[in-house]
């Protein structure tokens, strides 16, 4: 599944996720496609369970990136993308990764009881 676009796979049943994707949809360029993993899914994806655990983005080159990296890459497709790149700063990155991992784990457990 290679495409000329990056594809961001998100949990459309999560209100916070949906809210972020609505904002991203308004700001993004054409080189990013947003895909709700509960809708029609392209073939060749990881299991839905895997996609539900953390944010996944498949680059236009076919590479998979997840979590903070997926967030930064997706938001880089907007006019405010530079702000999101601040998450890559050396002192910020480890904290951002821990916070995202804790939030994603808790969200998954609360929504899906696993």
Backbone atoms as SQL, in Angstrom:
CREATE TABLE atoms (id INTEGER PRIMARY KEY, chain TEXT, resi INTEGER, resn TEXT, atom TEXT, x REAL, y REAL, z REAL);
INSERT INTO atoms VALUES
  (1, 'A', 1, 'UNK', 'N', 0.839, -1.169, 0.000),
  (2, 'A', 1, 'UNK', 'CA', 0.000, 0.000, 0.000),
  (3, 'A', 1, 'UNK', 'C', 0.887, 1.236, 0.000),
  (4, 'A', 2, 'UNK', 'N', 1.444, 1.590, -1.118),
  (5, 'A', 2, 'UNK', 'CA', 2.172, 2.848, -1.200),
  (6, 'A', 2, 'UNK', 'C', 1.264, 3.869, -1.865),
  (7, 'A', 3, 'UNK', 'N', 1.453, 5.098, -1.522),
  (8, 'A', 3, 'UNK', 'CA', 0.590, 6.173, -1.970),
  (9, 'A', 3, 'UNK', 'C', 1.452, 7.418, -2.112),
  (10, 'A', 4, 'UNK', 'N', 0.939, 8.411, -2.798),
  (11, 'A', 4, 'UNK', 'CA', 1.655, 9.681, -2.877),
  (12, 'A', 4, 'UNK', 'C', 1.375, 10.533, -1.641),
  (13, 'A', 5, 'UNK', 'N', 0.591, 9.998, -0.708),
  (14, 'A', 5, 'UNK', 'CA', 0.237, 10.709, 0.516),
  (15, 'A', 5, 'UNK', 'C', 0.681, 9.925, 1.739),
  (16, 'A', 6, 'UNK', 'N', 0.947, 10.654, 2.820),
  (17, 'A', 6, 'UNK', 'CA', 1.053, 10.015, 4.123),
  (18, 'A', 6, 'UNK', 'C', -0.370, 9.682, 4.558),
  (19, 'A', 7, 'UNK', 'N', -0.517, 8.574, 5.280),
  (20, 'A', 7, 'UNK', 'CA', -1.842, 8.171, 5.768),
  (21, 'A', 7, 'UNK', 'C', -1.789, 7.996, 7.279),
  (22, 'A', 8, 'UNK', 'N', -2.614, 8.763, 7.971),
  (23, 'A', 8, 'UNK', 'CA', -2.675, 8.709, 9.424),
  (24, 'A', 8, 'UNK', 'C', -3.905, 7.905, 9.829),
  (25, 'A', 9, 'UNK', 'N', -3.687, 6.859, 10.608),
  (26, 'A', 9, 'UNK', 'CA', -4.758, 5.968, 11.052),
  (27, 'A', 9, 'UNK', 'C', -5.088, 6.296, 12.500),
  (28, 'A', 10, 'UNK', 'N', -6.356, 6.613, 12.764),
  (29, 'A', 10, 'UNK', 'CA', -6.749, 7.061, 14.098),
  (30, 'A', 10, 'UNK', 'C', -8.039, 6.375, 14.546),
  (31, 'A', 11, 'UNK', 'N', -8.293, 6.440, 15.850),
  (32, 'A', 11, 'UNK', 'CA', -9.482, 5.845, 16.459),
  (33, 'A', 11, 'UNK', 'C', -10.621, 6.855, 16.411),
  (34, 'A', 12, 'UNK', 'N', -11.505, 6.707, 15.451),
  (35, 'A', 12, 'UNK', 'CA', -12.625, 7.623, 15.281),
  (36, 'A', 12, 'UNK', 'C', -13.698, 7.492, 16.342),
  (37, 'A', 13, 'UNK', 'N', -13.600, 6.495, 17.219),
  (38, 'A', 13, 'UNK', 'CA', -14.559, 6.350, 18.314),
  (39, 'A', 13, 'UNK', 'C', -14.074, 7.037, 19.589),
  (40, 'A', 14, 'UNK', 'N', -12.883, 7.577, 19.559),
  (41, 'A', 14, 'UNK', 'CA', -12.305, 8.296, 20.704),
  (42, 'A', 14, 'UNK', 'C', -12.608, 9.787, 20.522),
  (43, 'A', 15, 'UNK', 'N', -13.379, 10.391, 21.436),
  (44, 'A', 15, 'UNK', 'CA', -13.742, 11.804, 21.271),
  (45, 'A', 15, 'UNK', 'C', -12.537, 12.750, 21.161),
  (46, 'A', 16, 'UNK', 'N', -11.522, 12.556, 21.986),
  (47, 'A', 16, 'UNK', 'CA', -10.349, 13.427, 21.921),
  (48, 'A', 16, 'UNK', 'C', -9.599, 13.232, 20.604),
  (49, 'A', 17, 'UNK', 'N', -9.465, 11.976, 20.184),
  (50, 'A', 17, 'UNK', 'CA', -8.797, 11.677, 18.905),
  (51, 'A', 17, 'UNK', 'C', -9.559, 12.327, 17.750),
  (52, 'A', 18, 'UNK', 'N', -10.882, 12.175, 17.774),
  (53, 'A', 18, 'UNK', 'CA', -11.724, 12.737, 16.717),
  (54, 'A', 18, 'UNK', 'C', -11.605, 14.258, 16.687),
  (55, 'A', 19, 'UNK', 'N', -11.563, 14.871, 17.858),
  (56, 'A', 19, 'UNK', 'CA', -11.432, 16.322, 17.934),
  (57, 'A', 19, 'UNK', 'C', -10.113, 16.790, 17.314),
  (58, 'A', 20, 'UNK', 'N', -9.028, 16.091, 17.646),
  (59, 'A', 20, 'UNK', 'CA', -7.735, 16.451, 17.058),
  (60, 'A', 20, 'UNK', 'C', -7.757, 16.250, 15.546),
  (61, 'A', 21, 'UNK', 'N', -8.360, 15.161, 15.084),
  (62, 'A', 21, 'UNK', 'CA', -8.399, 14.887, 13.647),
  (63, 'A', 21, 'UNK', 'C', -9.261, 15.904, 12.913),
  (64, 'A', 22, 'UNK', 'N', -10.342, 16.378, 13.551),
  (65, 'A', 22, 'UNK', 'CA', -11.163, 17.428, 12.938),
  (66, 'A', 22, 'UNK', 'C', -10.336, 18.695, 12.724),
  (67, 'A', 23, 'UNK', 'N', -9.534, 19.043, 13.736),
  (68, 'A', 23, 'UNK', 'CA', -8.682, 20.226, 13.606),
  (69, 'A', 23, 'UNK', 'C', -7.606, 19.994, 12.546),
  (70, 'A', 24, 'UNK', 'N', -7.003, 18.830, 12.578),
  (71, 'A', 24, 'UNK', 'CA', -5.972, 18.496, 11.596),
  (72, 'A', 24, 'UNK', 'C', -6.549, 18.522, 10.182),
  (73, 'A', 25, 'UNK', 'N', -7.771, 18.021, 10.016),
  (74, 'A', 25, 'UNK', 'CA', -8.415, 18.005, 8.696),
  (75, 'A', 25, 'UNK', 'C', -8.597, 19.420, 8.152),
  (76, 'A', 26, 'UNK', 'N', -8.900, 20.360, 9.030),
  (77, 'A', 26, 'UNK', 'CA', -9.081, 21.751, 8.590),
  (78, 'A', 26, 'UNK', 'C', -7.767, 22.408, 8.186),
  (79, 'A', 27, 'UNK', 'N', -6.670, 21.979, 8.794),
  (80, 'A', 27, 'UNK', 'CA', -5.388, 22.656, 8.587),
  (81, 'A', 27, 'UNK', 'C', -4.433, 21.955, 7.623),
  (82, 'A', 28, 'UNK', 'N', -4.670, 20.694, 7.349),
  (83, 'A', 28, 'UNK', 'CA', -3.696, 19.892, 6.592),
  (84, 'A', 28, 'UNK', 'C', -3.658, 20.257, 5.115),
  (85, 'A', 29, 'UNK', 'N', -2.534, 19.883, 4.517),
  (86, 'A', 29, 'UNK', 'CA', -2.396, 19.991, 3.063),
  (87, 'A', 29, 'UNK', 'C', -2.907, 18.695, 2.433),
  (88, 'A', 30, 'UNK', 'N', -2.863, 18.654, 1.127),
  (89, 'A', 30, 'UNK', 'CA', -3.363, 17.491, 0.391),
  (90, 'A', 30, 'UNK', 'C', -2.469, 16.258, 0.503),
  (91, 'A', 31, 'UNK', 'N', -1.267, 16.413, 1.048),
  (92, 'A', 31, 'UNK', 'CA', -0.341, 15.277, 1.109),
  (93, 'A', 31, 'UNK', 'C', -0.545, 14.393, 2.340),
  (94, 'A', 32, 'UNK', 'N', -1.644, 14.610, 3.067),
  (95, 'A', 32, 'UNK', 'CA', -1.966, 13.803, 4.241),
  (96, 'A', 32, 'UNK', 'C', -3.407, 13.333, 4.152),
  (97, 'A', 33, 'UNK', 'N', -3.605, 12.045, 4.346),
  (98, 'A', 33, 'UNK', 'CA', -4.944, 11.455, 4.357),
  (99, 'A', 33, 'UNK', 'C', -5.219, 10.923, 5.761),
  (100, 'A', 34, 'UNK', 'N', -6.399, 11.234, 6.285),
  (101, 'A', 34, 'UNK', 'CA', -6.797, 10.775, 7.614),
  (102, 'A', 34, 'UNK', 'C', -7.756, 9.603, 7.459),
  (103, 'A', 35, 'UNK', 'N', -7.468, 8.495, 8.138),
  (104, 'A', 35, 'UNK', 'CA', -8.279, 7.289, 7.986),
  (105, 'A', 35, 'UNK', 'C', -8.732, 6.795, 9.356),
  (106, 'A', 36, 'UNK', 'N', -10.047, 6.773, 9.550),
  (107, 'A', 36, 'UNK', 'CA', -10.639, 6.215, 10.769),
  (108, 'A', 36, 'UNK', 'C', -10.539, 4.699, 10.677),
  (109, 'A', 37, 'UNK', 'N', -9.888, 4.076, 11.637),
  (110, 'A', 37, 'UNK', 'CA', -9.669, 2.630, 11.557),
  (111, 'A', 37, 'UNK', 'C', -10.948, 1.830, 11.777),
  (112, 'A', 38, 'UNK', 'N', -12.042, 2.503, 12.157),
  (113, 'A', 38, 'UNK', 'CA', -13.311, 1.805, 12.314),
  (114, 'A', 38, 'UNK', 'C', -14.128, 1.827, 11.028),
  (115, 'A', 39, 'UNK', 'N', -13.662, 2.551, 10.032),
  (116, 'A', 39, 'UNK', 'CA', -14.355, 2.618, 8.753),
  (117, 'A', 39, 'UNK', 'C', -13.759, 1.618, 7.772),
  (118, 'A', 40, 'UNK', 'N', -13.958, 1.883, 6.494),
  (119, 'A', 40, 'UNK', 'CA', -13.351, 1.039, 5.459),
  (120, 'A', 40, 'UNK', 'C', -11.841, 1.210, 5.534),
  (121, 'A', 41, 'UNK', 'N', -11.165, 0.085, 5.644),
  (122, 'A', 41, 'UNK', 'CA', -9.706, 0.119, 5.791),
  (123, 'A', 41, 'UNK', 'C', -9.050, -0.438, 4.543),
  (124, 'A', 42, 'UNK', 'N', -7.998, 0.228, 4.093),
  (125, 'A', 42, 'UNK', 'CA', -7.245, -0.321, 2.958),
  (126, 'A', 42, 'UNK', 'C', -6.648, -1.677, 3.336),
  (127, 'A', 43, 'UNK', 'N', -6.407, -2.538, 2.358),
  (128, 'A', 43, 'UNK', 'CA', -5.797, -3.843, 2.659),
  (129, 'A', 43, 'UNK', 'C', -4.344, -3.686, 3.109),
  (130, 'A', 44, 'UNK', 'N', -3.843, -4.704, 3.783),
  (131, 'A', 44, 'UNK', 'CA', -2.437, -4.737, 4.159),
  (132, 'A', 44, 'UNK', 'C', -2.082, -3.963, 5.412),
  (133, 'A', 45, 'UNK', 'N', -3.072, -3.653, 6.238),
  (134, 'A', 45, 'UNK', 'CA', -2.801, -2.911, 7.469),
  (135, 'A', 45, 'UNK', 'C', -2.508, -3.859, 8.626),
  (136, 'A', 46, 'UNK', 'N', -1.824, -3.357, 9.652),
  (137, 'A', 46, 'UNK', 'CA', -1.711, -4.151, 10.878),
  (138, 'A', 46, 'UNK', 'C', -3.112, -4.421, 11.443),
  (139, 'A', 47, 'UNK', 'N', -3.192, -5.341, 12.378),
  (140, 'A', 47, 'UNK', 'CA', -4.475, -5.665, 13.008),
  (141, 'A', 47, 'UNK', 'C', -5.089, -4.410, 13.634),
  (142, 'A', 48, 'UNK', 'N', -6.404, -4.339, 13.624),
  (143, 'A', 48, 'UNK', 'CA', -7.110, -3.195, 14.214),
  (144, 'A', 48, 'UNK', 'C', -6.672, -2.986, 15.668),
  (145, 'A', 49, 'UNK', 'N', -6.530, -4.074, 16.396),
  (146, 'A', 49, 'UNK', 'CA', -6.087, -4.018, 17.797),
  (147, 'A', 49, 'UNK', 'C', -4.753, -3.262, 17.916),
  (148, 'A', 50, 'UNK', 'N', -3.845, -3.541, 17.031),
  (149, 'A', 50, 'UNK', 'CA', -2.539, -2.861, 17.024),
  (150, 'A', 50, 'UNK', 'C', -2.709, -1.376, 16.734),
  (151, 'A', 51, 'UNK', 'N', -3.543, -1.054, 15.762),
  (152, 'A', 51, 'UNK', 'CA', -3.762, 0.343, 15.383),
  (153, 'A', 51, 'UNK', 'C', -4.451, 1.134, 16.491),
  (154, 'A', 52, 'UNK', 'N', -5.239, 0.453, 17.321),
  (155, 'A', 52, 'UNK', 'CA', -5.943, 1.132, 18.405),
  (156, 'A', 52, 'UNK', 'C', -5.025, 1.551, 19.549),
  (157, 'A', 53, 'UNK', 'N', -3.900, 0.908, 19.680),
  (158, 'A', 53, 'UNK', 'CA', -3.043, 1.147, 20.846),
  (159, 'A', 53, 'UNK', 'C', -2.282, 2.458, 20.789),
  (160, 'A', 54, 'UNK', 'N', -1.793, 2.842, 19.635),
  (161, 'A', 54, 'UNK', 'CA', -1.094, 4.123, 19.455),
  (162, 'A', 54, 'UNK', 'C', -1.384, 4.636, 18.052),
  (163, 'A', 55, 'UNK', 'N', -1.176, 5.911, 17.871),
  (164, 'A', 55, 'UNK', 'CA', -1.360, 6.532, 16.566),
  (165, 'A', 55, 'UNK', 'C', -0.354, 5.954, 15.580),
  (166, 'A', 56, 'UNK', 'N', -0.827, 5.597, 14.388),
  (167, 'A', 56, 'UNK', 'CA', 0.033, 5.039, 13.336),
  (168, 'A', 56, 'UNK', 'C', -0.056, 5.906, 12.089),
  (169, 'A', 57, 'UNK', 'N', 1.087, 6.116, 11.453),
  (170, 'A', 57, 'UNK', 'CA', 1.130, 6.834, 10.185),
  (171, 'A', 57, 'UNK', 'C', 1.982, 6.032, 9.222),
  (172, 'A', 58, 'UNK', 'N', 1.445, 5.839, 8.026),
  (173, 'A', 58, 'UNK', 'CA', 2.223, 5.195, 6.966),
  (174, 'A', 58, 'UNK', 'C', 2.646, 6.287, 5.999),
  (175, 'A', 59, 'UNK', 'N', 3.952, 6.428, 5.835),
  (176, 'A', 59, 'UNK', 'CA', 4.467, 7.493, 4.974),
  (177, 'A', 59, 'UNK', 'C', 4.190, 7.171, 3.508),
  (178, 'A', 60, 'UNK', 'N', 4.369, 8.170, 2.684),
  (179, 'A', 60, 'UNK', 'CA', 4.170, 7.971, 1.246),
  (180, 'A', 60, 'UNK', 'C', 5.158, 6.958, 0.687),
  (181, 'A', 61, 'UNK', 'N', 6.262, 6.713, 1.400),
  (182, 'A', 61, 'UNK', 'CA', 7.259, 5.710, 0.995),
  (183, 'A', 61, 'UNK', 'C', 6.952, 4.320, 1.531),
  (184, 'A', 62, 'UNK', 'N', 5.884, 4.192, 2.326),
  (185, 'A', 62, 'UNK', 'CA', 5.501, 2.890, 2.862),
  (186, 'A', 62, 'UNK', 'C', 6.055, 2.572, 4.239),
  (187, 'A', 63, 'UNK', 'N', 6.794, 3.502, 4.842),
  (188, 'A', 63, 'UNK', 'CA', 7.355, 3.287, 6.185),
  (189, 'A', 63, 'UNK', 'C', 6.277, 3.556, 7.240),
  (190, 'A', 64, 'UNK', 'N', 6.245, 2.729, 8.290),
  (191, 'A', 64, 'UNK', 'CA', 5.326, 2.941, 9.410),
  (192, 'A', 64, 'UNK', 'C', 6.032, 3.717, 10.510),
  (193, 'A', 65, 'UNK', 'N', 5.374, 4.756, 11.027),
  (194, 'A', 65, 'UNK', 'CA', 5.856, 5.451, 12.211),
  (195, 'A', 65, 'UNK', 'C', 4.690, 5.573, 13.190),
  (196, 'A', 66, 'UNK', 'N', 5.004, 5.630, 14.478),
  (197, 'A', 66, 'UNK', 'CA', 3.953, 5.600, 15.496),
  (198, 'A', 66, 'UNK', 'C', 4.176, 6.662, 16.567),
  (199, 'A', 67, 'UNK', 'N', 3.149, 6.834, 17.387),
  (200, 'A', 67, 'UNK', 'CA', 3.236, 7.689, 18.565),
  (201, 'A', 67, 'UNK', 'C', 3.591, 9.127, 18.250),
  (202, 'A', 68, 'UNK', 'N', 4.528, 9.668, 19.029),
  (203, 'A', 68, 'UNK', 'CA', 4.951, 11.067, 18.867),
  (204, 'A', 68, 'UNK', 'C', 5.472, 11.322, 17.457),
  (205, 'A', 69, 'UNK', 'N', 6.216, 10.375, 16.902),
  (206, 'A', 69, 'UNK', 'CA', 6.736, 10.549, 15.537),
  (207, 'A', 69, 'UNK', 'C', 5.599, 10.702, 14.535),
  (208, 'A', 70, 'UNK', 'N', 4.537, 9.914, 14.701),
  (209, 'A', 70, 'UNK', 'CA', 3.381, 10.017, 13.804),
  (210, 'A', 70, 'UNK', 'C', 2.690, 11.366, 13.973),
  (211, 'A', 71, 'UNK', 'N', 2.568, 11.814, 15.209),
  (212, 'A', 71, 'UNK', 'CA', 1.943, 13.105, 15.489),
  (213, 'A', 71, 'UNK', 'C', 2.725, 14.243, 14.839),
  (214, 'A', 72, 'UNK', 'N', 4.031, 14.257, 15.065),
  (215, 'A', 72, 'UNK', 'CA', 4.875, 15.319, 14.501),
  (216, 'A', 72, 'UNK', 'C', 4.807, 15.298, 12.976),
  (217, 'A', 73, 'UNK', 'N', 4.894, 14.115, 12.381),
  (218, 'A', 73, 'UNK', 'CA', 4.852, 14.009, 10.914),
  (219, 'A', 73, 'UNK', 'C', 3.511, 14.506, 10.374),
  (220, 'A', 74, 'UNK', 'N', 2.413, 14.108, 11.014),
  (221, 'A', 74, 'UNK', 'CA', 1.090, 14.533, 10.542),
  (222, 'A', 74, 'UNK', 'C', 0.935, 16.047, 10.640),
  (223, 'A', 75, 'UNK', 'N', 1.280, 16.608, 11.787),
  (224, 'A', 75, 'UNK', 'CA', 1.128, 18.045, 11.966),
  (225, 'A', 75, 'UNK', 'C', 2.120, 18.839, 11.127),
  (226, 'A', 76, 'UNK', 'N', 3.190, 18.207, 10.678),
  (227, 'A', 76, 'UNK', 'CA', 4.136, 18.878, 9.778),
  (228, 'A', 76, 'UNK', 'C', 3.492, 19.184, 8.435),
  (229, 'A', 77, 'UNK', 'N', 2.356, 18.553, 8.180),
  (230, 'A', 77, 'UNK', 'CA', 1.616, 18.778, 6.944),
  (231, 'A', 77, 'UNK', 'C', 0.658, 19.968, 7.070),
  (232, 'A', 78, 'UNK', 'N', 0.865, 20.802, 8.088),
  (233, 'A', 78, 'UNK', 'CA', 0.015, 21.977, 8.294),
  (234, 'A', 78, 'UNK', 'C', 0.882, 23.223, 8.414),
  (235, 'A', 79, 'UNK', 'N', 0.236, 24.360, 8.417),
  (236, 'A', 79, 'UNK', 'CA', 0.981, 25.620, 8.554),
  (237, 'A', 79, 'UNK', 'C', 1.494, 25.832, 9.977),
  (238, 'A', 80, 'UNK', 'N', 1.033, 25.038, 10.942),
  (239, 'A', 80, 'UNK', 'CA', 1.527, 25.142, 12.320),
  (240, 'A', 80, 'UNK', 'C', 2.471, 23.991, 12.664),
  (241, 'A', 81, 'UNK', 'N', 2.936, 23.296, 11.659),
  (242, 'A', 81, 'UNK', 'CA', 3.792, 22.128, 11.868),
  (243, 'A', 81, 'UNK', 'C', 5.074, 22.410, 12.617),
  (244, 'A', 82, 'UNK', 'N', 5.615, 23.600, 12.441),
  (245, 'A', 82, 'UNK', 'CA', 6.857, 23.947, 13.133),
  (246, 'A', 82, 'UNK', 'C', 6.727, 23.887, 14.644),
  (247, 'A', 83, 'UNK', 'N', 5.560, 24.235, 15.145),
  (248, 'A', 83, 'UNK', 'CA', 5.338, 24.169, 16.593),
  (249, 'A', 83, 'UNK', 'C', 5.430, 22.736, 17.101),
  (250, 'A', 84, 'UNK', 'N', 4.907, 21.802, 16.329),
  (251, 'A', 84, 'UNK', 'CA', 4.914, 20.398, 16.742),
  (252, 'A', 84, 'UNK', 'C', 6.318, 19.816, 16.713),
  (253, 'A', 85, 'UNK', 'N', 7.181, 20.377, 15.872),
  (254, 'A', 85, 'UNK', 'CA', 8.562, 19.886, 15.818),
  (255, 'A', 85, 'UNK', 'C', 9.316, 20.166, 17.115),
  (256, 'A', 86, 'UNK', 'N', 8.784, 21.078, 17.924),
  (257, 'A', 86, 'UNK', 'CA', 9.396, 21.341, 19.225),
  (258, 'A', 86, 'UNK', 'C', 9.404, 20.080, 20.096),
  (259, 'A', 87, 'UNK', 'N', 8.491, 19.155, 19.816),
  (260, 'A', 87, 'UNK', 'CA', 8.463, 17.886, 20.559),
  (261, 'A', 87, 'UNK', 'C', 9.727, 17.068, 20.323),
  (262, 'A', 88, 'UNK', 'N', 10.458, 17.385, 19.269),
  (263, 'A', 88, 'UNK', 'CA', 11.694, 16.653, 18.968),
  (264, 'A', 88, 'UNK', 'C', 12.925, 17.215, 19.680),
  (265, 'A', 89, 'UNK', 'N', 12.776, 18.312, 20.381),
  (266, 'A', 89, 'UNK', 'CA', 13.921, 18.886, 21.095),
  (267, 'A', 89, 'UNK', 'C', 14.423, 17.903, 22.148),
  (268, 'A', 90, 'UNK', 'N', 15.743, 17.831, 22.329),
  (269, 'A', 90, 'UNK', 'CA', 16.323, 16.836, 23.242),
  (270, 'A', 90, 'UNK', 'C', 15.712, 16.807, 24.640),
  (271, 'A', 91, 'UNK', 'N', 15.497, 17.921, 25.288),
  (272, 'A', 91, 'UNK', 'CA', 14.925, 17.903, 26.635),
  (273, 'A', 91, 'UNK', 'C', 13.437, 17.627, 26.666),
  (274, 'A', 92, 'UNK', 'N', 12.770, 17.919, 25.564),
  (275, 'A', 92, 'UNK', 'CA', 11.318, 17.772, 25.485),
  (276, 'A', 92, 'UNK', 'C', 10.932, 16.357, 25.056),
  (277, 'A', 93, 'UNK', 'N', 11.694, 15.789, 24.163),
  (278, 'A', 93, 'UNK', 'CA', 11.355, 14.504, 23.547),
  (279, 'A', 93, 'UNK', 'C', 11.071, 13.383, 24.558),
  (280, 'A', 94, 'UNK', 'N', 11.959, 13.112, 25.516),
  (281, 'A', 94, 'UNK', 'CA', 11.696, 12.007, 26.448),
  (282, 'A', 94, 'UNK', 'C', 10.425, 12.220, 27.271),
  (283, 'A', 95, 'UNK', 'N', 10.177, 13.458, 27.661),
  (284, 'A', 95, 'UNK', 'CA', 8.973, 13.765, 28.435),
  (285, 'A', 95, 'UNK', 'C', 7.734, 13.569, 27.568),
  (286, 'A', 96, 'UNK', 'N', 7.778, 14.073, 26.337),
  (287, 'A', 96, 'UNK', 'CA', 6.648, 13.928, 25.416),
  (288, 'A', 96, 'UNK', 'C', 6.348, 12.458, 25.153),
  (289, 'A', 97, 'UNK', 'N', 7.381, 11.650, 24.961),
  (290, 'A', 97, 'UNK', 'CA', 7.177, 10.221, 24.713),
  (291, 'A', 97, 'UNK', 'C', 6.541, 9.531, 25.915),
  (292, 'A', 98, 'UNK', 'N', 7.011, 9.849, 27.117),
  (293, 'A', 98, 'UNK', 'CA', 6.434, 9.238, 28.326),
  (294, 'A', 98, 'UNK', 'C', 4.982, 9.644, 28.507),
  (295, 'A', 99, 'UNK', 'N', 4.700, 10.932, 28.328),
  (296, 'A', 99, 'UNK', 'CA', 3.325, 11.404, 28.476),
  (297, 'A', 99, 'UNK', 'C', 2.407, 10.771, 27.433),
  (298, 'A', 100, 'UNK', 'N', 2.861, 10.732, 26.178),
  (299, 'A', 100, 'UNK', 'CA', 2.035, 10.132, 25.133),
  (300, 'A', 100, 'UNK', 'C', 1.808, 8.645, 25.414),
  (301, 'A', 101, 'UNK', 'N', 2.852, 7.925, 25.771),
  (302, 'A', 101, 'UNK', 'CA', 2.725, 6.488, 26.040),
  (303, 'A', 101, 'UNK', 'C', 1.752, 6.224, 27.181),
  (304, 'A', 102, 'UNK', 'N', 1.857, 7.001, 28.248),
  (305, 'A', 102, 'UNK', 'CA', 0.953, 6.830, 29.388),
  (306, 'A', 102, 'UNK', 'C', -0.482, 7.141, 28.985),
  (307, 'A', 103, 'UNK', 'N', -0.671, 8.236, 28.237),
  (308, 'A', 103, 'UNK', 'CA', -2.014, 8.606, 27.798),
  (309, 'A', 103, 'UNK', 'C', -2.589, 7.541, 26.866),
  (310, 'A', 104, 'UNK', 'N', -1.810, 7.093, 25.898),
  (311, 'A', 104, 'UNK', 'CA', -2.295, 6.101, 24.928),
  (312, 'A', 104, 'UNK', 'C', -2.664, 4.796, 25.626),
  (313, 'A', 105, 'UNK', 'N', -1.841, 4.363, 26.546),
  (314, 'A', 105, 'UNK', 'CA', -2.118, 3.121, 27.288),
  (315, 'A', 105, 'UNK', 'C', -3.417, 3.255, 28.094),
  (316, 'A', 106, 'UNK', 'N', -3.551, 4.368, 28.790),
  (317, 'A', 106, 'UNK', 'CA', -4.760, 4.577, 29.599),
  (318, 'A', 106, 'UNK', 'C', -6.004, 4.697, 28.719),
  (319, 'A', 107, 'UNK', 'N', -5.887, 5.428, 27.624),
  (320, 'A', 107, 'UNK', 'CA', -7.029, 5.585, 26.707),
  (321, 'A', 107, 'UNK', 'C', -7.476, 4.227, 26.197),
  (322, 'A', 108, 'UNK', 'N', -6.525, 3.410, 25.785),
  (323, 'A', 108, 'UNK', 'CA', -6.840, 2.083, 25.253),
  (324, 'A', 108, 'UNK', 'C', -7.509, 1.218, 26.323),
  (325, 'A', 109, 'UNK', 'N', -6.959, 1.221, 27.524),
  (326, 'A', 109, 'UNK', 'CA', -7.529, 0.411, 28.608),
  (327, 'A', 109, 'UNK', 'C', -8.933, 0.873, 28.970),
  (328, 'A', 110, 'UNK', 'N', -9.146, 2.167, 29.037),
  (329, 'A', 110, 'UNK', 'CA', -10.466, 2.691, 29.413),
  (330, 'A', 110, 'UNK', 'C', -11.499, 2.466, 28.321),
  (331, 'A', 111, 'UNK', 'N', -11.099, 2.632, 27.081),
  (332, 'A', 111, 'UNK', 'CA', -12.072, 2.492, 25.988),
  (333, 'A', 111, 'UNK', 'C', -12.352, 1.037, 25.636),
  (334, 'A', 112, 'UNK', 'N', -11.336, 0.214, 25.728),
  (335, 'A', 112, 'UNK', 'CA', -11.470, -1.156, 25.228),
  (336, 'A', 112, 'UNK', 'C', -11.262, -2.216, 26.305),
  (337, 'A', 113, 'UNK', 'N', -11.006, -1.794, 27.538),
  (338, 'A', 113, 'UNK', 'CA', -10.903, -2.712, 28.666),
  (339, 'A', 113, 'UNK', 'C', -9.811, -3.751, 28.546),
  (340, 'A', 114, 'UNK', 'N', -8.741, -3.406, 27.880),
  (341, 'A', 114, 'UNK', 'CA', -7.647, -4.366, 27.691),
  (342, 'A', 114, 'UNK', 'C', -6.354, -3.790, 28.191);
